[in-house]
């Protein structure tokens, strides 16, 4: 069936959501997503960042949907037309959602380890407001060690519940989840219980903000000072394919490889993530490629550069060869005489 998003038509299979169809198209029409995660079942529909305007329901029922819908949980229909990037209504709604997510979120980006690869930073850069209408006191929590290698900063949490789904789907038993309701909701572990399983580190990778941090990397460096390399090793617990973040010859942290939407390609074990920080432990494949707008790869280029030829003079002075020669200087014959005087003779007066 055919779906049109911001004027771009694509054919999709039945059961495809609007967000998935937009990602197939790519570009600026792809809605932002803070809770949806394609590698995890049951995610989506919580953050409301991916709202879109369905201007035509389908060929069978062309009426527009009266309200904006969450693209991550709304299925496509044949002939459906969707407005995402090009809709002022959608843009204002995303600004409102962003303002809501930032109500309790602290402005601690300068000290947060997630800065530079934070989805909330990217969202607020495009949809954030300069002024905040929330005048009440932000709720605050003390940092909590929920595992020997993981620290929880509940102040930054947006309750997307990705970490809960990771624990549900990758481990045998889950010991943490969402406690309380409404504006009192928080992520925490059961009483006197710590997260202790071989894949718990993946909660750090799926967190879209800096709520879950790697205690082995905390405050060591900013991510843009590290150089990411794809690497692999033989591991009997996981795929062993990772990204190692190096500062000089030192591996400062190890993460799973992510795609352009910051989603993990394959989950990795804690042994690869926390215990293998020696270069000799890895086979380095080469520099990691990131999406164009990543802060990590600014002013860095790992590919082969083609020679660039710029015909500046010829382009600016096209058709004015005499002026071009005067500017070039090298093409002037200083022994040539004009009106009986040498070209390089200074004139008095």
C-alpha contacts under 8 A as a table, 3 or more apart, distances in Angstrom:
res1	aa1	res2	aa2	distance
1	X	11	X	5.42
1	X	12	X	5.63
1	X	13	X	6.43
1	X	14	X	7.19
1	X	77	X	7.08
1	X	78	X	4.71
1	X	79	X	7.19
2	X	9	X	6.67
2	X	10	X	5.61
2	X	11	X	4.42
2	X	12	X	6.33
2	X	77	X	7.69
2	X	78	X	5.23
2	X	79	X	5.49
2	X	80	X	7.28
3	X	9	X	5.61
3	X	10	X	5.49
3	X	11	X	6.30
3	X	12	X	7.30
3	X	21	X	7.86
3	X	76	X	6.94
3	X	77	X	7.07
3	X	78	X	6.25
3	X	79	X	5.49
3	X	80	X	5.08
3	X	81	X	6.09
3	X	82	X	7.88
4	X	7	X	5.72
4	X	8	X	5.22
4	X	9	X	4.17
4	X	10	X	6.34
4	X	79	X	7.31
4	X	80	X	6.27
4	X	81	X	4.72
4	X	82	X	6.10
5	X	8	X	5.20
5	X	9	X	6.42
5	X	22	X	6.87
5	X	29	X	7.25
5	X	81	X	5.97
5	X	82	X	4.70
5	X	83	X	5.92
5	X	84	X	6.99
6	X	29	X	6.67
6	X	81	X	7.89
6	X	82	X	6.28
6	X	83	X	5.11
6	X	84	X	6.20
6	X	85	X	6.93
6	X	86	X	6.37
8	X	25	X	7.63
10	X	21	X	7.52
10	X	25	X	7.25
12	X	16	X	6.56
12	X	21	X	6.85
13	X	16	X	5.96
14	X	76	X	7.35
14	X	77	X	7.92
15	X	75	X	5.96
15	X	76	X	6.98
16	X	20	X	6.25
16	X	21	X	6.65
16	X	75	X	5.71
16	X	76	X	5.93
17	X	20	X	5.22
17	X	21	X	6.29
17	X	71	X	6.55
17	X	72	X	6.01
17	X	73	X	6.23
17	X	74	X	5.39
17	X	75	X	4.13
17	X	76	X	5.44
18	X	21	X	5.06
18	X	22	X	6.12
18	X	71	X	4.91
18	X	72	X	6.42
18	X	73	X	7.80
18	X	74	X	6.14
18	X	75	X	6.00
18	X	76	X	5.65
19	X	22	X	5.03
19	X	23	X	6.24
19	X	30	X	6.88
19	X	31	X	6.73
19	X	50	X	7.65
19	X	71	X	4.95
19	X	72	X	5.02
20	X	23	X	5.11
20	X	24	X	6.37
20	X	72	X	7.31
21	X	24	X	5.06
21	X	25	X	6.55
22	X	25	X	5.11
22	X	26	X	6.05
22	X	29	X	6.40
22	X	30	X	5.06
22	X	31	X	7.50
23	X	26	X	4.76
23	X	27	X	7.92
23	X	30	X	5.67
25	X	29	X	7.88
25	X	30	X	7.85
26	X	29	X	6.69
26	X	30	X	6.03
27	X	30	X	6.24
28	X	31	X	7.83
28	X	85	X	6.59
29	X	84	X	5.83
29	X	85	X	5.14
30	X	84	X	7.57
30	X	85	X	7.76
31	X	49	X	7.49
31	X	50	X	4.90
31	X	51	X	7.32
31	X	52	X	7.69
31	X	71	X	7.73
31	X	84	X	6.83
31	X	85	X	7.63
32	X	49	X	5.94
32	X	50	X	5.29
32	X	123	X	7.20
33	X	36	X	5.81
33	X	47	X	7.62
33	X	48	X	7.95
33	X	49	X	5.71
33	X	50	X	5.52
33	X	72	X	7.98
34	X	47	X	6.18
34	X	49	X	6.74
34	X	119	X	7.04
34	X	120	X	7.67
34	X	160	X	6.80
34	X	208	X	6.27
35	X	43	X	6.44
35	X	44	X	5.32
35	X	45	X	7.33
35	X	46	X	6.28
35	X	47	X	5.84
35	X	160	X	4.79
35	X	161	X	7.02
35	X	162	X	6.37
35	X	208	X	7.95
36	X	43	X	4.93
36	X	44	X	4.00
36	X	45	X	7.28
36	X	72	X	6.63
36	X	162	X	7.89
37	X	40	X	5.53
37	X	41	X	7.81
37	X	43	X	5.97
37	X	44	X	7.12
37	X	162	X	7.52
37	X	263	X	6.83
38	X	41	X	7.29
38	X	43	X	7.81
38	X	263	X	7.58
39	X	263	X	7.54
39	X	264	X	7.45
39	X	265	X	7.87
40	X	43	X	6.35
40	X	165	X	6.84
40	X	166	X	7.12
40	X	169	X	7.55
41	X	165	X	7.72
42	X	165	X	7.84
43	X	162	X	7.13
43	X	165	X	7.55
44	X	47	X	7.52
44	X	72	X	5.80
44	X	73	X	6.37
45	X	48	X	6.18
45	X	70	X	6.27
45	X	72	X	6.58
45	X	73	X	6.11
46	X	160	X	6.46
47	X	50	X	7.94
47	X	97	X	7.83
47	X	160	X	6.48
48	X	51	X	5.92
48	X	70	X	6.03
48	X	94	X	7.95
48	X	97	X	6.78
49	X	70	X	7.67
49	X	94	X	5.81
49	X	97	X	6.27
49	X	98	X	7.44
50	X	70	X	5.52
50	X	71	X	5.64
50	X	72	X	6.78
50	X	94	X	7.66
51	X	68	X	5.87
51	X	69	X	5.25
51	X	70	X	4.49
51	X	71	X	5.84
51	X	84	X	7.83
51	X	90	X	6.52
51	X	93	X	7.44
51	X	94	X	7.06
52	X	68	X	5.50
52	X	69	X	5.62
52	X	70	X	6.48
52	X	71	X	6.16
52	X	82	X	6.86
52	X	83	X	6.14
52	X	84	X	5.12
52	X	90	X	5.82
53	X	65	X	7.48
53	X	67	X	7.35
53	X	68	X	4.99
53	X	69	X	6.64
53	X	82	X	5.71
53	X	83	X	5.07
53	X	84	X	6.43
53	X	87	X	7.36
53	X	89	X	7.68
53	X	90	X	6.46
54	X	57	X	6.32
54	X	64	X	5.78
54	X	65	X	5.58
54	X	68	X	7.06
54	X	69	X	7.51
54	X	80	X	7.36
54	X	81	X	5.97
54	X	82	X	4.46
54	X	83	X	6.28
55	X	63	X	7.39
55	X	64	X	4.41
55	X	65	X	6.54
55	X	80	X	7.84
55	X	81	X	5.64
55	X	82	X	5.69
55	X	83	X	6.78
56	X	61	X	7.80
56	X	62	X	4.87
56	X	63	X	5.48
56	X	64	X	4.47
56	X	65	X	7.17
56	X	79	X	7.64
56	X	80	X	5.33
56	X	81	X	4.86
56	X	82	X	7.00
57	X	61	X	5.83
57	X	62	X	4.97
57	X	63	X	5.57
57	X	64	X	5.37
57	X	65	X	6.43
57	X	77	X	7.02
57	X	79	X	7.41
57	X	80	X	5.03
57	X	81	X	6.79
58	X	61	X	5.07
58	X	62	X	5.00
58	X	63	X	7.68
58	X	77	X	5.53
58	X	78	X	5.46
58	X	79	X	4.56
58	X	80	X	4.37
58	X	81	X	7.45
59	X	62	X	5.52
59	X	78	X	6.25
59	X	79	X	4.83
59	X	80	X	6.96
62	X	80	X	7.80
65	X	68	X	7.24
68	X	90	X	7.42
69	X	74	X	7.00
70	X	73	X	5.97
70	X	74	X	6.24
71	X	74	X	5.16
71	X	75	X	7.79
76	X	80	X	6.74
77	X	80	X	5.36
83	X	86	X	5.99
83	X	87	X	5.64
83	X	90	X	7.90
84	X	87	X	5.74
84	X	90	X	6.47
85	X	90	X	7.49
85	X	91	X	7.27
87	X	90	X	5.26
87	X	91	X	6.31
88	X	91	X	4.97
88	X	92	X	6.18
89	X	92	X	5.39
89	X	93	X	6.32
90	X	93	X	5.06
90	X	94	X	6.18
91	X	94	X	5.23
91	X	95	X	6.28
91	X	127	X	7.44
92	X	95	X	5.04
92	X	96	X	6.31
93	X	96	X	5.08
93	X	97	X	6.28
94	X	97	X	4.98
94	X	98	X	6.04
94	X	127	X	6.43
95	X	98	X	5.08
95	X	99	X	6.17
95	X	127	X	4.76
95	X	128	X	5.87
95	X	129	X	7.20
96	X	99	X	5.09
96	X	100	X	6.25
97	X	100	X	5.00
97	X	101	X	6.24
98	X	101	X	5.09
98	X	102	X	6.27
98	X	123	X	7.11
98	X	124	X	6.35
98	X	127	X	6.54
98	X	128	X	6.07
99	X	102	X	5.20
99	X	103	X	6.39
99	X	128	X	6.54
99	X	129	X	7.06
99	X	132	X	7.36
100	X	103	X	5.31
101	X	104	X	7.18
101	X	105	X	7.01
101	X	158	X	6.42
102	X	105	X	4.74
102	X	106	X	7.66
103	X	134	X	6.49
103	X	138	X	7.14
104	X	138	X	4.96
104	X	139	X	6.15
104	X	155	X	6.97
104	X	156	X	7.55
105	X	138	X	7.78
105	X	155	X	6.14
105	X	156	X	5.08
105	X	157	X	7.38
105	X	158	X	7.83
106	X	155	X	6.69
106	X	156	X	6.44
108	X	111	X	5.67
108	X	112	X	6.03
109	X	112	X	4.92
109	X	113	X	7.99
109	X	114	X	7.78
109	X	115	X	5.66
110	X	115	X	7.21
111	X	115	X	7.93
111	X	219	X	7.58
112	X	115	X	5.64
112	X	210	X	6.39
113	X	210	X	6.54
113	X	213	X	7.12
113	X	218	X	6.52
113	X	219	X	6.65
113	X	222	X	6.80
113	X	223	X	7.68
114	X	117	X	5.77
114	X	118	X	5.41
114	X	209	X	6.37
114	X	210	X	4.88
114	X	213	X	7.89
115	X	118	X	5.56
115	X	121	X	7.54
115	X	210	X	7.74
115	X	222	X	7.58
115	X	223	X	7.62
116	X	121	X	7.88
116	X	222	X	7.83
116	X	223	X	6.52
116	X	224	X	6.93
116	X	294	X	7.81
116	X	295	X	5.78
116	X	296	X	6.76
117	X	121	X	7.93
117	X	223	X	7.80
117	X	294	X	7.53
117	X	295	X	7.38
117	X	296	X	7.70
118	X	121	X	5.27
118	X	122	X	6.59
118	X	208	X	6.06
118	X	209	X	5.46
118	X	210	X	7.32
119	X	122	X	5.09
119	X	123	X	6.13
119	X	208	X	5.35
119	X	209	X	6.42
120	X	123	X	4.92
120	X	124	X	6.00
120	X	208	X	6.80
120	X	209	X	6.16
121	X	124	X	5.23
121	X	125	X	6.02
122	X	125	X	5.16
122	X	126	X	6.67
123	X	126	X	5.58
123	X	127	X	5.86
123	X	128	X	7.07
124	X	127	X	4.97
124	X	128	X	4.03
124	X	129	X	7.62
125	X	128	X	5.77
129	X	132	X	7.01
132	X	135	X	7.88
139	X	155	X	7.19
140	X	154	X	7.63
140	X	155	X	5.51
141	X	153	X	7.40
141	X	154	X	5.96
141	X	155	X	5.81
142	X	153	X	7.21
142	X	154	X	7.59
143	X	151	X	6.78
143	X	152	X	5.70
143	X	153	X	4.90
143	X	154	X	6.94
144	X	151	X	5.72
144	X	152	X	5.05
144	X	153	X	6.66
145	X	148	X	6.98
145	X	150	X	6.20
145	X	151	X	4.52
145	X	152	X	6.11
146	X	150	X	6.04
146	X	151	X	5.93
146	X	152	X	6.49
146	X	188	X	7.63
146	X	189	X	6.78
146	X	194	X	5.27
146	X	195	X	5.80
147	X	150	X	5.01
147	X	151	X	6.92
147	X	194	X	5.25
147	X	195	X	4.89
147	X	196	X	6.35
148	X	196	X	7.88
149	X	201	X	7.91
149	X	214	X	6.12
149	X	215	X	5.15
149	X	216	X	6.67
149	X	274	X	7.82
150	X	201	X	7.35
150	X	204	X	7.80
150	X	212	X	6.58
150	X	213	X	5.82
150	X	214	X	5.29
150	X	215	X	5.59
151	X	212	X	5.75
151	X	213	X	5.43
151	X	214	X	6.76
151	X	215	X	6.34
152	X	211	X	5.56
152	X	212	X	4.80
152	X	213	X	6.68
153	X	156	X	5.93
153	X	157	X	6.97
153	X	210	X	7.27
153	X	211	X	4.57
153	X	212	X	6.30
153	X	213	X	7.88
154	X	157	X	5.02
154	X	186	X	7.01
154	X	187	X	6.97
154	X	211	X	5.86
155	X	211	X	7.28
156	X	209	X	6.79
156	X	210	X	6.23
156	X	211	X	5.07
157	X	160	X	7.83
157	X	186	X	7.90
157	X	187	X	7.90
157	X	209	X	6.90
157	X	210	X	7.48
157	X	211	X	5.07
158	X	209	X	7.85
159	X	178	X	7.80
159	X	185	X	7.56
159	X	186	X	6.88
159	X	187	X	7.08
161	X	164	X	5.16
161	X	165	X	6.49
161	X	177	X	7.86
161	X	178	X	7.63
162	X	165	X	5.17
162	X	166	X	6.29
162	X	203	X	7.49
162	X	206	X	6.36
162	X	207	X	6.59
163	X	166	X	5.04
163	X	167	X	6.33
163	X	202	X	7.95
163	X	203	X	4.76
163	X	204	X	7.76
163	X	206	X	6.64
163	X	207	X	6.61
164	X	167	X	5.22
164	X	168	X	6.18
164	X	174	X	7.87
164	X	176	X	6.99
164	X	177	X	5.64
164	X	178	X	7.93
165	X	168	X	4.91
165	X	169	X	5.98
166	X	169	X	5.31
166	X	170	X	5.66
166	X	171	X	7.69
166	X	202	X	7.21
166	X	203	X	6.39
167	X	170	X	5.56
167	X	171	X	5.42
167	X	173	X	7.38
167	X	174	X	5.50
167	X	200	X	6.99
167	X	203	X	7.65
168	X	171	X	6.07
168	X	172	X	7.47
168	X	173	X	7.05
168	X	174	X	5.92
170	X	199	X	6.85
171	X	174	X	6.89
171	X	197	X	7.04
171	X	199	X	6.94
174	X	177	X	7.88
174	X	195	X	7.94
175	X	189	X	5.63
175	X	190	X	5.81
175	X	193	X	6.84
175	X	194	X	7.27
175	X	195	X	6.36
176	X	187	X	7.12
176	X	188	X	5.47
176	X	189	X	3.89
176	X	190	X	5.87
176	X	195	X	7.47
177	X	187	X	5.51
177	X	188	X	5.89
177	X	189	X	6.45
178	X	185	X	6.36
178	X	186	X	5.47
178	X	187	X	4.67
178	X	188	X	6.59
179	X	185	X	5.61
179	X	186	X	5.36
179	X	187	X	6.15
179	X	188	X	6.76
180	X	184	X	5.77
180	X	185	X	4.80
180	X	186	X	6.76
181	X	184	X	5.43
181	X	185	X	4.73
182	X	185	X	5.60
189	X	192	X	7.92
189	X	193	X	6.24
189	X	194	X	6.76
189	X	195	X	7.57
190	X	193	X	5.49
190	X	194	X	7.95
195	X	200	X	7.03
196	X	200	X	6.96
197	X	200	X	5.58
198	X	201	X	7.74
198	X	269	X	5.60
198	X	270	X	5.31
198	X	271	X	7.50
199	X	202	X	5.93
199	X	267	X	7.80
199	X	268	X	6.75
199	X	269	X	4.88
199	X	270	X	5.70
200	X	203	X	5.88
200	X	269	X	7.85
200	X	270	X	6.97
201	X	204	X	5.61
201	X	205	X	7.26
201	X	214	X	7.92
201	X	269	X	7.21
201	X	270	X	5.81
201	X	273	X	7.21
202	X	205	X	5.09
202	X	206	X	6.42
202	X	256	X	7.90
202	X	267	X	6.53
202	X	268	X	6.99
202	X	269	X	7.80
203	X	206	X	5.37
203	X	207	X	6.19
203	X	212	X	7.16
204	X	207	X	5.44
204	X	212	X	5.25
204	X	213	X	5.95
204	X	214	X	6.89
205	X	208	X	7.94
205	X	255	X	7.06
205	X	256	X	7.15
205	X	264	X	7.19
206	X	263	X	6.95
206	X	264	X	7.25
207	X	210	X	7.06
207	X	211	X	6.99
207	X	212	X	6.58
209	X	212	X	7.73
210	X	213	X	6.30
213	X	218	X	7.04
214	X	217	X	5.44
214	X	218	X	6.10
215	X	218	X	5.13
216	X	253	X	7.55
216	X	274	X	7.17
217	X	220	X	5.54
217	X	221	X	7.71
217	X	252	X	6.51
217	X	253	X	6.12
218	X	221	X	7.86
219	X	222	X	7.66
220	X	252	X	7.60
221	X	225	X	6.80
221	X	226	X	7.56
222	X	225	X	5.61
222	X	226	X	7.20
223	X	226	X	5.37
223	X	296	X	6.62
224	X	227	X	7.46
224	X	295	X	6.70
224	X	296	X	4.49
224	X	297	X	7.33
225	X	247	X	7.05
225	X	296	X	7.86
226	X	245	X	5.58
226	X	246	X	5.22
226	X	247	X	5.04
227	X	245	X	5.49
227	X	246	X	5.13
227	X	247	X	6.45
227	X	287	X	7.63
228	X	243	X	6.19
228	X	244	X	5.62
228	X	245	X	4.40
228	X	246	X	6.24
228	X	287	X	6.09
228	X	288	X	5.43
229	X	243	X	5.46
229	X	244	X	5.32
229	X	245	X	6.42
229	X	246	X	7.61
229	X	284	X	6.75
229	X	285	X	7.00
229	X	286	X	5.44
229	X	287	X	4.27
229	X	288	X	4.74
230	X	241	X	7.54
230	X	242	X	6.01
230	X	243	X	4.58
230	X	244	X	6.35
230	X	257	X	7.73
230	X	284	X	6.19
230	X	285	X	5.36
230	X	286	X	5.64
230	X	287	X	6.12
230	X	288	X	5.42
231	X	241	X	6.10
231	X	242	X	5.46
231	X	243	X	5.82
231	X	244	X	6.47
231	X	282	X	6.04
231	X	283	X	5.40
231	X	284	X	4.42
231	X	285	X	5.25
231	X	286	X	7.41
232	X	240	X	5.24
232	X	241	X	4.46
232	X	242	X	5.94
232	X	282	X	5.71
232	X	283	X	5.39
232	X	284	X	6.83
232	X	285	X	7.56
233	X	240	X	5.15
233	X	241	X	6.87
233	X	281	X	7.03
233	X	282	X	5.37
233	X	283	X	6.19
234	X	239	X	7.84
234	X	240	X	5.99
235	X	238	X	5.84
235	X	239	X	6.55
235	X	240	X	5.31
235	X	272	X	7.86
236	X	239	X	7.87
237	X	269	X	6.38
238	X	267	X	7.30
238	X	268	X	5.40
238	X	269	X	5.78
239	X	266	X	7.21
239	X	267	X	7.71
239	X	268	X	6.59
240	X	268	X	6.61
240	X	272	X	6.89
241	X	256	X	7.13
241	X	257	X	7.18
241	X	266	X	7.72
241	X	268	X	7.55
242	X	254	X	6.74
242	X	255	X	5.83
242	X	256	X	4.71
242	X	257	X	5.29
242	X	268	X	7.52
243	X	254	X	5.85
243	X	255	X	5.34
243	X	256	X	5.88
243	X	257	X	5.51
243	X	288	X	7.30
244	X	251	X	6.37
244	X	252	X	7.72
244	X	253	X	6.14
244	X	254	X	4.61
244	X	255	X	6.55
245	X	251	X	5.69
245	X	252	X	5.82
245	X	253	X	5.40
245	X	254	X	6.18
246	X	249	X	6.42
246	X	250	X	5.40
246	X	251	X	4.43
246	X	252	X	5.74
246	X	253	X	7.47
247	X	250	X	5.34
247	X	251	X	6.50
247	X	252	X	6.74
249	X	279	X	7.61
250	X	277	X	7.81
250	X	278	X	7.46
250	X	279	X	7.28
251	X	254	X	7.51
251	X	277	X	5.42
251	X	278	X	6.56
251	X	279	X	6.70
252	X	277	X	6.98
253	X	273	X	7.36
253	X	274	X	7.59
253	X	277	X	7.07
254	X	272	X	7.33
254	X	273	X	5.01
254	X	274	X	7.08
254	X	277	X	7.55
255	X	268	X	7.98
255	X	273	X	6.14
256	X	264	X	6.09
256	X	265	X	7.27
256	X	266	X	6.74
256	X	267	X	6.23
256	X	268	X	6.08
257	X	264	X	5.71
257	X	265	X	5.72
257	X	266	X	6.94
258	X	261	X	7.58
258	X	262	X	5.23
258	X	263	X	5.05
258	X	264	X	4.33
258	X	265	X	5.38
259	X	262	X	5.30
259	X	263	X	5.50
259	X	264	X	6.55
259	X	265	X	6.44
260	X	263	X	7.39
260	X	290	X	6.96
260	X	291	X	5.71
264	X	267	X	6.46
268	X	272	X	6.84
268	X	273	X	7.12
269	X	272	X	5.68
269	X	273	X	6.40
270	X	273	X	4.83
270	X	274	X	5.64
270	X	275	X	7.31
271	X	274	X	5.64
271	X	275	X	5.06
271	X	276	X	6.64
272	X	275	X	6.00
272	X	276	X	5.41
273	X	276	X	6.62
274	X	277	X	7.19
276	X	281	X	6.23
277	X	281	X	7.36
278	X	281	X	5.45
278	X	282	X	7.53
279	X	282	X	5.67
280	X	283	X	7.65
287	X	302	X	6.89
290	X	294	X	6.55
290	X	296	X	7.98
290	X	297	X	6.90
291	X	294	X	5.73
292	X	297	X	7.79
293	X	298	X	7.82
294	X	297	X	5.81
294	X	298	X	6.81
295	X	298	X	5.36
297	X	300	X	5.23
297	X	301	X	7.46
311	X	314	X	5.52
311	X	315	X	5.98
312	X	315	X	5.22
312	X	316	X	6.10
313	X	316	X	5.31
313	X	317	X	5.88
313	X	318	X	7.80
313	X	324	X	6.74
314	X	317	X	5.41
314	X	318	X	5.28
314	X	324	X	7.49
315	X	318	X	5.38
317	X	320	X	5.37
317	X	321	X	7.27
317	X	323	X	7.26
317	X	324	X	6.24
318	X	321	X	7.36
320	X	323	X	5.61
320	X	324	X	6.33
321	X	324	X	4.93
321	X	325	X	6.19
322	X	325	X	5.27
322	X	326	X	6.48
323	X	326	X	5.05
323	X	327	X	6.36
324	X	327	X	5.21
324	X	328	X	6.10
325	X	328	X	5.03
325	X	329	X	6.21
325	X	330	X	7.78
325	X	331	X	5.76
325	X	332	X	6.51
326	X	329	X	5.51
326	X	331	X	7.82
326	X	332	X	6.96
328	X	331	X	6.23
328	X	332	X	7.85
329	X	332	X	5.39
333	X	336	X	5.45
333	X	343	X	7.84
334	X	337	X	7.95
334	X	342	X	7.01
334	X	343	X	5.55
334	X	344	X	5.82
335	X	342	X	6.36
335	X	343	X	6.92
335	X	344	X	7.92
336	X	342	X	6.07
336	X	343	X	6.12
337	X	340	X	5.50
337	X	341	X	5.12
337	X	342	X	4.35
337	X	343	X	5.67
338	X	341	X	5.40
338	X	342	X	6.34
338	X	343	X	6.36
341	X	345	X	6.87
342	X	345	X	5.27
